[in-house]
Amino acid sequence: MPKRTNVVVFDFDGTLSASDSNFEFVKYCMKKRPYLYAYLPWIALWAAISKFNKAGITWRQQMRHFITKQMVHDYTPGFVSEHKKRRFGWAAEQVKKEHDTGNIVILISASPNYTIPKLVSDMGFDVVLTSQMDSQHPWKYKFLCFGLNKVIALDYWATQNKIIPNIVRAYSDSKSDLPLMKLAKDQVWIDRKTGLRK
């Protein structure tokens, strides 16, 4: 029988860390390979299109279409080392506090599975759920962990582990996380610019 279990859920980008790691990885690749700046008009076009469908996959893939398996291999370590410096000062301590209460502490992020687990590997999360990318074509999504899909990802993990998650608290900076946040008894909204609670 599934066991009802207390969990605390965190978003990452804009919640525990300043700026969007997904977009920042694109910028990092461009710095390493300046010829990629030629894609900026294409990225700008799809960024404009994104305003009409925040949950869409097509515009996300088109904006990062130039990212290759080799780039992920070559640049992820350096990017992770640099981007870890963008964490808000309270982040690691708060995750530890939540963990010390005995709750299962879960990170659920829309960013890729090749960056997020490494970005939070030292923070003590029990579970890390992310968008799943095609390993051969890392610009392609196999599963976009965004919006309602964050709830789906959590439910799938819970089913696999034979638990019923009781979300005692959830942290986010974005209204896109409302489907998940509404399930939490305590909603902690973070200002993505300051890292402070709203």
Secondary structure as GFF3:
##gff-version 3
##sequence-region A 1 198
A	DSSP	beta_strand	3	10	.	.	.	ID=ss1
A	DSSP	alpha_helix	21	32	.	.	.	ID=ss2
A	DSSP	three_ten_helix	34	39	.	.	.	ID=ss3
A	DSSP	alpha_helix	40	50	.	.	.	ID=ss4
A	DSSP	alpha_helix	58	63	.	.	.	ID=ss5
A	DSSP	alpha_helix	69	83	.	.	.	ID=ss6
A	DSSP	three_ten_helix	84	86	.	.	.	ID=ss7
A	DSSP	alpha_helix	91	100	.	.	.	ID=ss8
A	DSSP	beta_strand	104	112	.	.	.	ID=ss9
A	DSSP	alpha_helix	116	119	.	.	.	ID=ss10
A	DSSP	beta_strand	127	133	.	.	.	ID=ss11
A	DSSP	beta_strand	141	143	.	.	.	ID=ss12
A	DSSP	alpha_helix	148	160	.	.	.	ID=ss13
A	DSSP	beta_strand	163	172	.	.	.	ID=ss14
A	DSSP	three_ten_helix	175	177	.	.	.	ID=ss15
A	DSSP	alpha_helix	178	181	.	.	.	ID=ss16
A	DSSP	beta_strand	186	189	.	.	.	ID=ss17
###
